[in-house]
Amino acid sequence: MNDPNDDLQLKLNRLGEVQPSPESTQRALHRVRAALAQPAARPSLWSNKTMWKRLVVACSSLATVAALLAAWLLLPEPQAAAGWSEVRAAMESHRSLTCRQVIREKGKPDDISRCQILGDGRSRFDEADGSYTVIDATKHRQMHVQTKERQATLMEGVRVPPANLYEIIKGLPQDTTAKALPAKKIDGRDVLGFVVKVEEAEQTVWADAATRLPVRIEAVDESDKDGPVELIVDEFKFDEPLDPKLFAFEAPGGYQVKTTGSANFPDAPTEPDLKNLVVTPLVGIGPLKFRVSRDEVEKVLGKPDSVNEPVPGGLAILNYGSRGLFLHVSPKMGLLLVMCTSQKASATRVRDFGGKTDKGITLGATKAEIIKAYGEPESQEEAEGTVMLSYGKLRVNFTLVGDKVVEMMFNRP
């Protein structure tokens, strides 16, 4: 929706002591931008202020509403138990939702966006500058329209959660807790308030005392170096008639349209040599050595699922997501980077990479297994449950979540 570079830089900063050159930094920016700033293993309204503004987070705002409301309803008190059954019955008939999201920072104007969500997986998010994003979760696609630039980007194969509040509530684990707050009025309505811990962060939900539906959600991020950042989600309205044209995947007339990703998910290769590729640091992947040409890559691996070429004739990002691979190839320097990834590490649909490294490390390997194979990493960084192990001399990074490798990145010597 907005410029993603702040969030992209967060990923780049986690490369540890593998100090990229300006050119490789630009390659990483293109790669992450092309993959919707992955990883997005646990999208949440709370992740950080930039994440709040992003598509996946906006789509998951509905899940946060559900989680907060359900946490209150699952309290052991008889009144809460009754409320839970009432809301379950009420939510079954609700199939659309609109709300407002406000990000408030000291000394800056409020960042306001509007959300319109249908129970069938379609949604739309409008920014104050006129730009907007349309999502169809069931068809794994989104379109971002920048009205000032008169440009639109259609992204195929996007992995976003379905925005059906009732289905989300039904599927919630019943192990949450909440702390009651004194009742009060908001805009003349009697509301009940509860403080709920969601993904290690406390948030406050105010729900209508009569309907048991959300009225306002509040959260404050104290971790930002520039000062507290406040999040407010309010102005909830259920089952308002929404014009189907609002969710159409058609850019306005005269707009430049760019398409990325793949609408179809090709079958995984069956040939053993392609199915079980071995990646060797400083050497390459399978029979492909670093610096080989794009033609040679496609001769060995076949045509990619799609190609992202940010600058025509420049660096090409070859998307082999159907086999968990993304390759960066330069016209002058050939194969520069190999990324082996998994669905857990990707915001776009991929199949988990089925190969291994020269020392037998696969997706799902533990930190101990990596160290046994390659020794102690030259640097290690942790953020939000993700661990990055960097081997600068080998030009390799391993990303782990829950002590399991979810992504491996290999750079040219």
TORTOR-548656 format. One record per residue (C-alpha): residue number from 1; residue in one letter; chain; y, z, x. Coordinates in steps of 0.02 Angstrom, whole numbers. Layout:
BEGIN
+-----+------+-------+--------+--------+--------+
!  nr ! rest ! kette !     py !     pz !     px !
+-----+------+-------+--------+--------+--------+
! NUM !    A !     A !      Y !      Z !      X !
...
+-----+------+-------+--------+--------+--------+
END
This chain:
BEGIN
+-----+------+-------+--------+--------+--------+
!  nr ! rest ! kette !     py !     pz !     px !
+-----+------+-------+--------+--------+--------+
!   1 !    M !     A !      0 !      0 !      0 !
!   2 !    N !     A !    123 !     53 !    134 !
!   3 !    D !     A !    124 !     13 !    319 !
!   4 !    P !     A !    -44 !     81 !    381 !
!   5 !    N !     A !      2 !     93 !    564 !
!   6 !    D !     A !     24 !    283 !    562 !
!   7 !    D !     A !   -154 !    305 !    501 !
!   8 !    L !     A !   -219 !    171 !    617 !
!   9 !    Q !     A !   -142 !    261 !    764 !
!  10 !    L !     A !   -238 !    419 !    718 !
!  11 !    K !     A !   -398 !    322 !    747 !
!  12 !    L !     A !   -335 !    247 !    909 !
!  13 !    N !     A !   -286 !    418 !    974 !
!  14 !    R !     A !   -469 !    472 !    958 !
!  15 !    L !     A !   -526 !    349 !   1090 !
!  16 !    G !     A !   -510 !    491 !   1214 !
!  17 !    E !     A !   -503 !    447 !   1398 !
!  18 !    V !     A !   -552 !    267 !   1368 !
!  19 !    Q !     A !   -374 !    208 !   1391 !
!  20 !    P !     A !   -357 !     38 !   1307 !
!  21 !    S !     A !   -245 !    -96 !   1375 !
!  22 !    P !     A !   -104 !   -159 !   1262 !
!  23 !    E !     A !   -214 !   -307 !   1218 !
!  24 !    S !     A !   -366 !   -202 !   1173 !
!  25 !    T !     A !   -255 !    -84 !   1074 !
!  26 !    Q !     A !   -197 !   -232 !    972 !
!  27 !    R !     A !   -378 !   -285 !    948 !
!  28 !    A !     A !   -419 !   -112 !    883 !
!  29 !    L !     A !   -273 !   -117 !    764 !
!  30 !    H !     A !   -332 !   -282 !    694 !
!  31 !    R !     A !   -511 !   -220 !    681 !
!  32 !    V !     A !   -465 !    -62 !    589 !
!  33 !    R !     A !   -342 !   -151 !    476 !
!  34 !    A !     A !   -475 !   -279 !    434 !
!  35 !    A !     A !   -599 !   -141 !    390 !
!  36 !    L !     A !   -473 !    -44 !    284 !
!  37 !    A !     A !   -443 !     88 !    415 !
!  38 !    Q !     A !   -621 !    151 !    423 !
!  39 !    P !     A !   -700 !    276 !    432 !
!  40 !    A !     A !   -676 !    342 !    257 !
!  41 !    A !     A !   -831 !    445 !    237 !
!  42 !    R !     A !   -747 !    579 !    131 !
!  43 !    P !     A !   -592 !    507 !     44 !
!  44 !    S !     A !   -483 !    645 !    -27 !
!  45 !    L !     A !   -307 !    676 !    -85 !
!  46 !    W !     A !   -297 !    811 !     47 !
!  47 !    S !     A !   -345 !    714 !    203 !
!  48 !    N !     A !   -167 !    691 !    266 !
!  49 !    K !     A !     -1 !    627 !    204 !
!  50 !    T !     A !    -36 !    448 !    257 !
!  51 !    M !     A !   -208 !    450 !    179 !
!  52 !    W !     A !   -130 !    506 !     15 !
!  53 !    K !     A !    -40 !    340 !      8 !
!  54 !    R !     A !   -192 !    233 !     39 !
!  55 !    L !     A !   -299 !    140 !    -84 !
!  56 !    V !     A !   -459 !    238 !    -64 !
!  57 !    V !     A !   -366 !    401 !    -81 !
!  58 !    A !     A !   -273 !    345 !   -235 !
!  59 !    C !     A !   -436 !    293 !   -313 !
!  60 !    S !     A !   -515 !    460 !   -270 !
!  61 !    S !     A !   -370 !    555 !   -350 !
!  62 !    L !     A !   -469 !    548 !   -511 !
!  63 !    A !     A !   -617 !    630 !   -424 !
!  64 !    T !     A !   -501 !    767 !   -363 !
!  65 !    V !     A !   -438 !    796 !   -539 !
!  66 !    A !     A !   -618 !    809 !   -596 !
!  67 !    A !     A !   -667 !    926 !   -455 !
!  68 !    L !     A !   -522 !   1044 !   -485 !
!  69 !    L !     A !   -546 !   1047 !   -672 !
!  70 !    A !     A !   -734 !   1069 !   -657 !
!  71 !    A !     A !   -713 !   1211 !   -532 !
!  72 !    W !     A !   -611 !   1305 !   -661 !
!  73 !    L !     A !   -730 !   1265 !   -801 !
!  74 !    L !     A !   -883 !   1322 !   -704 !
!  75 !    L !     A !   -821 !   1501 !   -687 !
!  76 !    P !     A !   -944 !   1629 !   -756 !
!  77 !    E !     A !   -824 !   1700 !   -886 !
!  78 !    P !     A !   -876 !   1659 !  -1066 !
!  79 !    Q !     A !   -709 !   1575 !  -1100 !
!  80 !    A !     A !   -732 !   1458 !   -952 !
!  81 !    A !     A !   -910 !   1418 !  -1003 !
!  82 !    A !     A !   -851 !   1372 !  -1177 !
!  83 !    G !     A !   -710 !   1269 !  -1103 !
!  84 !    W !     A !   -832 !   1174 !   -995 !
!  85 !    S !     A !   -937 !   1118 !  -1142 !
!  86 !    E !     A !   -780 !   1072 !  -1237 !
!  87 !    V !     A !   -713 !    966 !  -1096 !
!  88 !    R !     A !   -880 !    879 !  -1070 !
!  89 !    A !     A !   -877 !    832 !  -1253 !
!  90 !    A !     A !   -694 !    781 !  -1247 !
!  91 !    M !     A !   -710 !    680 !  -1088 !
!  92 !    E !     A !   -849 !    574 !  -1160 !
!  93 !    S !     A !   -722 !    486 !  -1270 !
!  94 !    H !     A !   -590 !    460 !  -1135 !
!  95 !    R !     A !   -599 !    294 !  -1048 !
!  96 !    S !     A !   -426 !    272 !   -969 !
!  97 !    L !     A !   -302 !    378 !   -875 !
!  98 !    T !     A !   -125 !    358 !   -810 !
!  99 !    C !     A !    -37 !    480 !   -696 !
! 100 !    R !     A !    100 !    497 !   -566 !
! 101 !    Q !     A !     77 !    545 !   -384 !
! 102 !    V !     A !    221 !    619 !   -284 !
! 103 !    I !     A !    224 !    654 !    -96 !
! 104 !    R !     A !    370 !    766 !    -50 !
! 105 !    E !     A !    434 !    796 !    126 !
! 106 !    K !     A !    587 !    892 !    179 !
! 107 !    G !     A !    735 !    780 !    215 !
! 108 !    K !     A !    652 !    625 !    141 !
! 109 !    P !     A !    658 !    546 !    -31 !
! 110 !    D !     A !    505 !    575 !   -139 !
! 111 !    D !     A !    367 !    447 !   -115 !
! 112 !    I !     A !    313 !    408 !   -293 !
! 113 !    S !     A !    171 !    299 !   -353 !
! 114 !    R !     A !     95 !    268 !   -525 !
! 115 !    C !     A !    -91 !    259 !   -560 !
! 116 !    Q !     A !   -176 !    170 !   -704 !
! 117 !    I !     A !   -365 !    190 !   -709 !
! 118 !    L !     A !   -497 !    121 !   -828 !
! 119 !    G !     A !   -668 !    196 !   -852 !
! 120 !    D !     A !   -752 !     30 !   -809 !
! 121 !    G !     A !   -699 !     41 !   -626 !
! 122 !    R !     A !   -536 !    -56 !   -634 !
! 123 !    S !     A !   -375 !     25 !   -577 !
! 124 !    R !     A !   -198 !    -13 !   -523 !
! 125 !    F !     A !    -77 !     81 !   -411 !
! 126 !    D !     A !    109 !     39 !   -414 !
! 127 !    E !     A !    228 !     90 !   -274 !
! 128 !    A !     A !    415 !    122 !   -292 !
! 129 !    D !     A !    458 !    -34 !   -190 !
! 130 !    G !     A !    371 !   -147 !   -317 !
! 131 !    S !     A !    212 !   -175 !   -218 !
! 132 !    Y !     A !     48 !   -139 !   -305 !
! 133 !    T !     A !   -140 !   -137 !   -279 !
! 134 !    V !     A !   -272 !   -188 !   -404 !
! 135 !    I !     A !   -452 !   -128 !   -383 !
! 136 !    D !     A !   -617 !   -173 !   -465 !
! 137 !    A !     A !   -741 !    -44 !   -401 !
! 138 !    T !     A !   -891 !   -124 !   -486 !
! 139 !    K !     A !   -858 !   -292 !   -402 !
! 140 !    H !     A !   -807 !   -213 !   -236 !
! 141 !    R !     A !   -640 !   -300 !   -223 !
! 142 !    Q !     A !   -456 !   -258 !   -215 !
! 143 !    M !     A !   -293 !   -356 !   -205 !
! 144 !    H !     A !   -134 !   -289 !   -127 !
! 145 !    V !     A !     27 !   -377 !   -178 !
! 146 !    Q !     A !    186 !   -358 !    -75 !
! 147 !    T !     A !    328 !   -416 !   -187 !
! 148 !    K !     A !    465 !   -413 !    -55 !
! 149 !    E !     A !    364 !   -519 !     66 !
! 150 !    R !     A !    293 !   -625 !    -75 !
! 151 !    Q !     A !    120 !   -603 !     -1 !
! 152 !    A !     A !    -48 !   -548 !    -70 !
! 153 !    T !     A !   -208 !   -496 !     17 !
! 154 !    L !     A !   -374 !   -509 !    -74 !
! 155 !    M !     A !   -508 !   -400 !      5 !
! 156 !    E !     A !   -689 !   -429 !    -42 !
! 157 !    G !     A !   -834 !   -310 !    -14 !
! 158 !    V !     A !   -727 !   -153 !    -26 !
! 159 !    R !     A !   -818 !     12 !    -51 !
! 160 !    V !     A !   -722 !    121 !   -173 !
! 161 !    P !     A !   -782 !    254 !   -294 !
! 162 !    P !     A !   -790 !    209 !   -478 !
! 163 !    A !     A !   -644 !    286 !   -573 !
! 164 !    N !     A !   -733 !    355 !   -726 !
! 165 !    L !     A !   -677 !    535 !   -746 !
! 166 !    Y !     A !   -813 !    584 !   -868 !
! 167 !    E !     A !   -952 !    515 !   -758 !
! 168 !    I !     A !   -878 !    602 !   -607 !
! 169 !    I !     A !   -874 !    769 !   -697 !
! 170 !    K !     A !  -1053 !    749 !   -758 !
! 171 !    G !     A !  -1113 !    720 !   -580 !
! 172 !    L !     A !  -1023 !    866 !   -497 !
! 173 !    P !     A !  -1129 !   1000 !   -412 !
! 174 !    Q !     A !  -1111 !   1164 !   -506 !
! 175 !    D !     A !  -1072 !   1276 !   -358 !
! 176 !    T !     A !   -882 !   1284 !   -354 !
! 177 !    T !     A !   -771 !   1436 !   -375 !
! 178 !    A !     A !   -590 !   1461 !   -425 !
! 179 !    K !     A !   -458 !   1599 !   -433 !
! 180 !    A !     A !   -365 !   1619 !   -598 !
! 181 !    L !     A !   -175 !   1620 !   -603 !
! 182 !    P !     A !    -63 !   1694 !   -739 !
! 183 !    A !     A !    -41 !   1574 !   -885 !
! 184 !    K !     A !    128 !   1491 !   -905 !
! 185 !    K !     A !    215 !   1344 !   -986 !
! 186 !    I !     A !    246 !   1171 !   -912 !
! 187 !    D !     A !    362 !   1059 !  -1011 !
! 188 !    G !     A !    338 !   1171 !  -1162 !
! 189 !    R !     A !    147 !   1167 !  -1153 !
! 190 !    D !     A !     38 !   1321 !  -1129 !
! 191 !    V !     A !    -63 !   1295 !   -971 !
! 192 !    L !     A !   -197 !   1389 !   -876 !
! 193 !    G !     A !   -188 !   1388 !   -687 !
! 194 !    F !     A !   -320 !   1406 !   -552 !
! 195 !    V !     A !   -321 !   1396 !   -362 !
! 196 !    V !     A !   -469 !   1294 !   -304 !
! 197 !    K !     A !   -533 !   1259 !   -129 !
! 198 !    V !     A !   -573 !   1075 !   -107 !
! 199 !    E !     A !   -636 !   1016 !     63 !
! 200 !    E !     A !   -569 !   1172 !    150 !
! 201 !    A !     A !   -396 !   1155 !     72 !
! 202 !    E !     A !   -325 !   1259 !    -70 !
! 203 !    Q !     A !   -252 !   1166 !   -217 !
! 204 !    T !     A !   -185 !   1221 !   -385 !
! 205 !    V !     A !   -231 !   1143 !   -551 !
! 206 !    W !     A !   -140 !   1174 !   -714 !
! 207 !    A !     A !   -235 !   1123 !   -871 !
! 208 !    D !     A !   -182 !   1118 !  -1052 !
! 209 !    A !     A !   -241 !   1278 !  -1135 !
! 210 !    A !     A !   -287 !   1186 !  -1295 !
! 211 !    T !     A !   -361 !   1021 !  -1236 !
! 212 !    R !     A !   -430 !   1079 !  -1068 !
! 213 !    L !     A !   -363 !    919 !   -989 !
! 214 !    P !     A !   -263 !    917 !   -826 !
! 215 !    V !     A !    -74 !    932 !   -835 !
! 216 !    R !     A !    -23 !    952 !   -653 !
! 217 !    I !     A !   -105 !    968 !   -481 !
! 218 !    E !     A !    -13 !   1041 !   -333 !
! 219 !    A !     A !    -57 !   1050 !   -148 !
! 220 !    V !     A !     36 !   1085 !     13 !
! 221 !    D !     A !    -13 !   1023 !    186 !
! 222 !    E !     A !     52 !   1145 !    317 !
! 223 !    S !     A !    -26 !   1055 !    464 !
! 224 !    D !     A !    101 !    914 !    483 !
! 225 !    K !     A !    206 !    933 !    639 !
! 226 !    D !     A !    363 !    880 !    544 !
! 227 !    G !     A !    345 !   1018 !    416 !
! 228 !    P !     A !    254 !   1051 !    252 !
! 229 !    V !     A !    206 !    903 !    145 !
! 230 !    E !     A !    188 !    934 !    -42 !
! 231 !    L !     A !     78 !    833 !   -157 !
! 232 !    I !     A !    100 !    831 !   -346 !
! 233 !    V !     A !     -6 !    736 !   -470 !
! 234 !    D !     A !     60 !    747 !   -648 !
! 235 !    E !     A !    112 !    652 !   -805 !
! 236 !    F !     A !    -69 !    631 !   -857 !
! 237 !    K !     A !   -100 !    523 !  -1010 !
! 238 !    F !     A !   -270 !    480 !  -1079 !
! 239 !    D !     A !   -324 !    326 !  -1176 !
! 240 !    E !     A !   -156 !    237 !  -1179 !
! 241 !    P !     A !   -175 !     51 !  -1217 !
! 242 !    L !     A !   -169 !    -40 !  -1049 !
! 243 !    D !     A !   -135 !   -227 !  -1039 !
! 244 !    P !     A !   -286 !   -315 !   -958 !
! 245 !    K !     A !   -164 !   -427 !   -865 !
! 246 !    L !     A !   -112 !   -277 !   -761 !
! 247 !    F !     A !   -284 !   -279 !   -680 !
! 248 !    A !     A !   -298 !   -467 !   -652 !
! 249 !    F !     A !   -339 !   -530 !   -477 !
! 250 !    E !     A !   -206 !   -664 !   -481 !
! 251 !    A !     A !    -55 !   -662 !   -366 !
! 252 !    P !     A !    113 !   -711 !   -441 !
! 253 !    G !     A !    158 !   -894 !   -425 !
! 254 !    G !     A !    223 !   -949 !   -256 !
! 255 !    Y !     A !    146 !   -803 !   -161 !
! 256 !    Q !     A !     49 !   -830 !      0 !
! 257 !    V !     A !   -128 !   -766 !    -26 !
! 258 !    K !     A !   -244 !   -710 !    114 !
! 259 !    T !     A !   -428 !   -668 !     86 !
! 260 !    T !     A !   -529 !   -552 !    197 !
! 261 !    G !     A !   -706 !   -485 !    186 !
! 262 !    S !     A !   -853 !   -563 !     99 !
! 263 !    A !     A !   -883 !   -573 !    -88 !
! 264 !    N !     A !  -1070 !   -591 !    -62 !
! 265 !    F !     A !  -1183 !   -479 !     39 !
! 266 !    P !     A !  -1298 !   -595 !    139 !
! 267 !    D !     A !  -1479 !   -549 !    169 !
! 268 !    A !     A !  -1514 !   -459 !    331 !
! 269 !    P !     A !  -1599 !   -565 !    464 !
! 270 !    T !     A !  -1787 !   -555 !    475 !
! 271 !    E !     A !  -1808 !   -622 !    652 !
! 272 !    P !     A !  -1852 !   -477 !    768 !
! 273 !    D !     A !  -1731 !   -537 !    902 !
! 274 !    L !     A !  -1586 !   -529 !    780 !
! 275 !    K !     A !  -1644 !   -380 !    678 !
! 276 !    N !     A !  -1672 !   -263 !    826 !
! 277 !    L !     A !  -1530 !   -306 !    945 !
! 278 !    V !     A !  -1508 !   -202 !   1102 !
! 279 !    V !     A !  -1332 !   -161 !   1160 !
! 280 !    T !     A !  -1308 !   -127 !   1346 !
! 281 !    P !     A !  -1144 !    -49 !   1405 !
! 282 !    L !     A !  -1040 !   -162 !   1518 !
! 283 !    V !     A !  -1163 !   -305 !   1487 !
! 284 !    G !     A !  -1167 !   -358 !   1304 !
! 285 !    I !     A !  -1277 !   -366 !   1149 !
! 286 !    G !     A !  -1448 !   -448 !   1148 !
! 287 !    P !     A !  -1438 !   -611 !   1246 !
! 288 !    L !     A !  -1249 !   -616 !   1226 !
! 289 !    K !     A !  -1149 !   -559 !   1377 !
! 290 !    F !     A !   -971 !   -499 !   1368 !
! 291 !    R !     A !   -848 !   -644 !   1388 !
! 292 !    V !     A !   -961 !   -775 !   1306 !
! 293 !    S !     A !   -870 !   -893 !   1189 !
! 294 !    R !     A !   -862 !   -884 !   1001 !
! 295 !    D !     A !   -967 !  -1041 !    989 !
! 296 !    E !     A !  -1103 !   -957 !   1092 !
! 297 !    V !     A !  -1096 !   -800 !    983 !
! 298 !    E !     A !  -1119 !   -903 !    825 !
! 299 !    K !     A !  -1254 !  -1007 !    906 !
! 300 !    V !     A !  -1356 !   -849 !    936 !
! 301 !    L !     A !  -1310 !   -742 !    786 !
! 302 !    G !     A !  -1271 !   -879 !    660 !
! 303 !    K !     A !  -1114 !   -894 !    556 !
! 304 !    P !     A !  -1029 !   -727 !    521 !
! 305 !    D !     A !  -1011 !   -660 !    344 !
! 306 !    S !     A !   -824 !   -688 !    364 !
! 307 !    V !     A !   -692 !   -705 !    500 !
! 308 !    N !     A !   -527 !   -615 !    515 !
! 309 !    E !     A !   -407 !   -711 !    625 !
! 310 !    P !     A !   -240 !   -620 !    616 !
! 311 !    V !     A !   -155 !   -753 !    721 !
! 312 !    P !     A !   -221 !   -931 !    698 !
! 313 !    G !     A !   -303 !   -985 !    860 !
! 314 !    G !     A !   -298 !   -807 !    927 !
! 315 !    L !     A !   -417 !   -660 !    928 !
! 316 !    A !     A !   -555 !   -677 !    799 !
! 317 !    I !     A !   -646 !   -530 !    721 !
! 318 !    L !     A !   -819 !   -591 !    672 !
! 319 !    N !     A !   -885 !   -491 !    525 !
! 320 !    Y !     A !  -1074 !   -474 !    528 !
! 321 !    G !     A !  -1064 !   -326 !    408 !
! 322 !    S !     A !  -1229 !   -376 !    328 !
! 323 !    R !     A !  -1309 !   -317 !    490 !
! 324 !    G !     A !  -1183 !   -180 !    536 !
! 325 !    L !     A !  -1092 !   -279 !    671 !
! 326 !    F !     A !   -910 !   -324 !    705 !
! 327 !    L !     A !   -872 !   -428 !    860 !
! 328 !    H !     A !   -702 !   -465 !    937 !
! 329 !    V !     A !   -691 !   -634 !   1022 !
! 330 !    S !     A !   -540 !   -703 !   1115 !
! 331 !    P !     A !   -516 !   -892 !   1141 !
! 332 !    K !     A !   -479 !   -862 !   1325 !
! 333 !    M !     A !   -583 !   -710 !   1370 !
! 334 !    G !     A !   -730 !   -728 !   1251 !
! 335 !    L !     A !   -826 !   -579 !   1182 !
! 336 !    L !     A !   -721 !   -423 !   1210 !
! 337 !    L !     A !   -788 !   -288 !   1095 !
! 338 !    V !     A !   -948 !   -245 !   1000 !
! 339 !    M !     A !   -943 !   -120 !    858 !
! 340 !    C !     A !  -1107 !    -60 !    782 !
! 341 !    T !     A !  -1074 !     34 !    622 !
! 342 !    S !     A !  -1148 !    114 !    466 !
! 343 !    Q !     A !  -1100 !    130 !    285 !
! 344 !    K !     A !  -1048 !    311 !    315 !
! 345 !    A !     A !   -916 !    251 !    438 !
! 346 !    S !     A !   -851 !    104 !    339 !
! 347 !    A !     A !   -732 !     80 !    194 !
! 348 !    T !     A !   -808 !    -92 !    167 !
! 349 !    R !     A !   -988 !   -124 !    117 !
! 350 !    V !     A !  -1102 !   -144 !    267 !
! 351 !    R !     A !  -1285 !   -124 !    310 !
! 352 !    D !     A !  -1321 !      4 !    443 !
! 353 !    F !     A !  -1344 !    -72 !    615 !
! 354 !    G !     A !  -1531 !    -78 !    648 !
! 355 !    G !     A !  -1529 !   -100 !    836 !
! 356 !    K !     A !  -1511 !     22 !    980 !
! 357 !    T !     A !  -1432 !     44 !   1151 !
! 358 !    D !     A !  -1518 !      8 !   1315 !
! 359 !    K !     A !  -1569 !    192 !   1321 !
! 360 !    G !     A !  -1635 !    200 !   1144 !
! 361 !    I !     A !  -1485 !    275 !   1054 !
! 362 !    T !     A !  -1477 !    220 !    872 !
! 363 !    L !     A !  -1369 !    263 !    723 !
! 364 !    G !     A !  -1421 !    437 !    670 !
! 365 !    A !     A !  -1446 !    500 !    847 !
! 366 !    T !     A !  -1381 !    674 !    890 !
! 367 !    K !     A !  -1255 !    728 !   1020 !
! 368 !    A !     A !  -1395 !    807 !   1122 !
! 369 !    E !     A !  -1491 !    644 !   1123 !
! 370 !    I !     A !  -1337 !    548 !   1182 !
! 371 !    I !     A !  -1305 !    672 !   1323 !
! 372 !    K !     A !  -1488 !    664 !   1375 !
! 373 !    A !     A !  -1475 !    475 !   1386 !
! 374 !    Y !     A !  -1301 !    453 !   1462 !
! 375 !    G !     A !  -1251 !    624 !   1529 !
! 376 !    E !     A !  -1100 !    727 !   1480 !
! 377 !    P !     A !   -958 !    626 !   1402 !
! 378 !    E !     A !   -797 !    609 !   1499 !
! 379 !    S !     A !   -703 !    669 !   1346 !
! 380 !    Q !     A !   -737 !    736 !   1173 !
! 381 !    E !     A !   -620 !    749 !   1024 !
! 382 !    E !     A !   -648 !    823 !    852 !
! 383 !    A !     A !   -550 !    793 !    691 !
! 384 !    E !     A !   -594 !    826 !    509 !
! 385 !    G !     A !   -780 !    843 !    541 !
! 386 !    T !     A !   -789 !    689 !    653 !
! 387 !    V !     A !   -834 !    698 !    838 !
! 388 !    M !     A !   -791 !    560 !    962 !
! 389 !    L !     A !   -887 !    556 !   1127 !
! 390 !    S !     A !   -806 !    441 !   1256 !
! 391 !    Y !     A !   -887 !    371 !   1412 !
! 392 !    G !     A !   -743 !    288 !   1502 !
! 393 !    K !     A !   -841 !    217 !   1648 !
! 394 !    L !     A !   -964 !    137 !   1528 !
! 395 !    R !     A !   -826 !     84 !   1407 !
! 396 !    V !     A !   -924 !    162 !   1263 !
! 397 !    N !     A !   -875 !    275 !   1118 !
! 398 !    F !     A !   -997 !    363 !   1001 !
! 399 !    T !     A !   -932 !    429 !    834 !
! 400 !    L !     A !  -1033 !    568 !    750 !
! 401 !    V !     A !  -1021 !    650 !    579 !
! 402 !    G !     A !  -1131 !    801 !    547 !
! 403 !    D !     A !  -1204 !    781 !    722 !
! 404 !    K !     A !  -1268 !    607 !    679 !
! 405 !    V !     A !  -1204 !    446 !    757 !
! 406 !    V !     A !  -1118 !    339 !    626 !
! 407 !    E !     A !  -1033 !    212 !    740 !
! 408 !    M !     A !  -1043 !    148 !    919 !
! 409 !    M !     A !   -909 !     46 !   1007 !
! 410 !    F !     A !   -938 !    -54 !   1167 !
! 411 !    N !     A !   -793 !   -132 !   1264 !
! 412 !    R !     A !   -802 !   -267 !   1397 !
! 413 !    P !     A !   -796 !   -210 !   1579 !
+-----+------+-------+--------+--------+--------+
END
